Amino acid sequence: MKEKLIYLLVKYKNAFATDNEPLGAIIGHEVDIILNVEKPYPPLLRPAYPDRPRAREASEVHIKELTDLGVLRKVGHN
């Protein structure tokens, strides 16, 4: 049983997150996310508000990580 598990883990190693690929990649289970960029935009649930300075720093680090991974991309001049 242990050998079978190890075999499967090695066989499907690309499905798991690693230091170099922290999101993993399961072929055939990709997700398309369609955002509305045409007016009228969907209504906001609440107005935007600024982060506290400490939280903003953590948010910027996380956003940079997601941008570097290709999960997010910059749009406009932000």
Backbone as numpy.savetxt, mean C-alpha at the origin, in Angstrom:
# Nx Ny Nz CAx CAy CAz Cx Cy Cz
4.64 -34.21 7.23 3.81 -33.01 7.23 4.68 -31.76 7.23
5.72 -31.73 8.05 6.60 -30.57 8.12 7.30 -30.35 6.79
7.74 -31.42 6.15 8.43 -31.31 4.86 7.49 -30.75 3.79
6.22 -31.17 3.84 5.25 -30.68 2.86 5.02 -29.18 3.04
4.94 -28.75 4.28 4.77 -27.32 4.57 5.97 -26.52 4.07
7.16 -27.00 4.36 8.37 -26.31 3.90 8.40 -26.26 2.38
8.04 -27.36 1.73 8.00 -27.40 0.27 7.05 -26.32 -0.28
5.85 -26.22 0.31 4.87 -25.24 -0.16 5.34 -23.81 0.11
5.95 -23.58 1.26 6.46 -22.25 1.57 7.55 -21.82 0.59
8.42 -22.74 0.23 9.48 -22.43 -0.73 8.88 -22.25 -2.13
7.95 -23.13 -2.49 7.35 -23.06 -3.83 6.62 -21.73 -4.05
5.93 -21.24 -3.03 5.15 -20.01 -3.16 5.78 -18.85 -2.40
7.10 -18.83 -2.34 7.79 -17.80 -1.55 7.50 -16.39 -2.05
7.18 -16.22 -3.33 6.91 -14.88 -3.84 5.59 -14.31 -3.34
4.75 -15.13 -2.75 3.48 -14.66 -2.22 3.64 -13.99 -0.86
4.79 -14.15 -0.24 5.00 -13.64 1.11 5.85 -12.38 1.11
5.59 -11.55 2.08 6.37 -10.32 2.23 7.79 -10.64 2.69
8.72 -9.82 2.22 10.12 -9.92 2.63 10.63 -8.51 2.92
11.87 -8.40 3.32 12.44 -7.07 3.53 12.48 -6.27 2.23
12.75 -6.95 1.12 12.83 -6.27 -0.18 11.46 -6.03 -0.81
10.52 -6.90 -0.55 9.15 -6.79 -1.07 8.17 -6.91 0.09
7.99 -5.84 0.87 7.20 -5.95 2.10 5.70 -6.18 1.91
5.22 -6.16 0.68 3.79 -6.37 0.47 3.45 -7.76 -0.04
4.42 -8.53 -0.48 4.11 -9.83 -1.07 3.50 -9.64 -2.45
3.27 -10.72 -3.15 2.71 -10.61 -4.50 2.06 -11.93 -4.88
0.76 -12.01 -4.77 0.05 -13.21 -5.15 -0.52 -12.98 -6.55
0.01 -13.69 -7.53 -0.44 -13.54 -8.91 -1.89 -13.99 -9.02
-2.69 -13.20 -9.71 -4.10 -13.53 -9.90 -5.01 -12.93 -8.84
-4.45 -12.27 -7.85 -5.26 -11.66 -6.81 -5.00 -10.16 -6.71
-4.62 -9.56 -7.84 -4.40 -8.13 -7.87 -5.75 -7.43 -7.74
-5.73 -6.21 -7.25 -6.95 -5.45 -7.05 -6.82 -4.13 -7.79
-7.82 -3.80 -8.60 -7.87 -2.50 -9.26 -8.72 -1.57 -8.40
-8.16 -0.43 -8.05 -8.89 0.57 -7.28 -9.13 1.76 -8.20
-10.38 2.07 -8.44 -10.72 3.17 -9.33 -11.18 4.35 -8.47
-10.48 5.45 -8.62 -10.82 6.66 -7.88 -11.53 7.63 -8.81
-12.50 8.33 -8.28 -13.20 9.33 -9.07 -12.38 10.60 -9.10
-11.91 10.98 -10.28 -11.13 12.21 -10.41 -11.87 13.24 -11.27
-13.10 12.93 -11.61 -13.92 13.85 -12.41 -14.91 14.55 -11.49
-15.22 15.80 -11.82 -16.23 16.53 -11.05 -17.60 15.99 -11.42
-18.57 15.93 -10.56 -18.47 16.30 -9.15 -17.78 15.20 -8.34
-16.91 15.60 -7.47 -16.21 14.65 -6.62 -17.18 14.08 -5.60
-16.91 12.88 -5.10 -17.78 12.35 -4.05 -17.73 13.25 -2.81
-18.83 13.37 -2.10 -18.84 14.26 -0.93 -17.88 13.77 0.15
-17.27 14.71 0.82 -16.38 14.38 1.94 -17.20 14.08 3.17
-16.73 13.15 3.96 -17.44 12.82 5.20 -17.19 13.88 6.26
-16.00 14.48 6.20 -15.68 15.55 7.14 -14.57 16.39 6.52
-14.47 17.63 6.92 -13.43 18.47 6.34 -12.04 18.01 6.77
-11.06 18.29 5.91 -9.68 17.93 6.24 -9.18 18.77 7.40
-8.29 18.21 8.17 -7.69 18.94 9.28 -6.21 18.57 9.35
-5.38 19.48 9.81 -3.94 19.19 9.84 -3.58 18.19 10.93
-2.54 17.41 10.65 -1.98 16.51 11.66 -1.27 17.31 12.74
-1.18 16.72 13.90 -0.29 17.28 14.92 1.13 17.11 14.39
2.06 17.96 14.76 3.43 17.86 14.22 4.04 16.47 14.36
3.86 15.83 15.50 4.43 14.49 15.70 3.77 13.46 14.78
2.46 13.55 14.65 1.74 12.63 13.78 2.06 12.90 12.31
2.26 14.16 11.95 2.57 14.50 10.56 3.89 13.86 10.15
4.87 13.89 11.03 6.17 13.29 10.73 6.02 11.79 10.46
5.25 11.10 11.29 5.03 9.67 11.10 4.25 9.41 9.81
3.27 10.26 9.52 2.49 10.11 8.28 3.38 10.28 7.06
4.26 11.27 7.09 5.14 11.51 5.95 6.09 10.34 5.72
6.59 9.74 6.80 7.47 8.57 6.67 6.70 7.42 6.02
5.48 7.18 6.49 4.67 6.08 5.95 4.30 6.34 4.49
3.94 7.56 4.17 3.60 7.91 2.79 4.80 7.72 1.88
5.99 8.09 2.35 7.20 7.90 1.55 7.45 6.41 1.30
7.26 5.57 2.34 7.43 4.13 2.17 6.47 3.59 1.10
5.21 4.01 1.17 4.22 3.53 0.21 4.50 4.06 -1.19
5.02 5.28 -1.29 5.40 5.84 -2.59 6.58 5.08 -3.17
7.58 4.79 -2.33 8.76 4.04 -2.79 8.38 2.63 -3.26
7.36 2.04 -2.65 6.91 0.70 -3.03 6.03 0.71 -4.27
5.61 1.90 -4.70 4.74 2.00 -5.86 3.27 1.85 -5.54
2.92 1.83 -4.25 1.52 1.72 -3.85 0.82 3.06 -4.07
1.52 4.14 -3.76 1.00 5.49 -3.97 1.87 6.20 -5.00
1.28 7.18 -5.65 2.07 8.04 -6.53 1.62 9.47 -6.31
2.56 10.39 -6.50 2.23 11.80 -6.32 1.39 12.28 -7.49
0.42 13.11 -7.16 -0.44 13.70 -8.17 -0.46 15.20 -7.93
-0.26 15.97 -8.96 -0.27 17.42 -8.81 1.00 17.93 -8.17
0.90 19.05 -7.49 2.08 19.70 -6.91 2.29 19.41 -5.43
1.55 18.48 -4.88 1.68 18.16 -3.44 2.98 17.48 -3.13
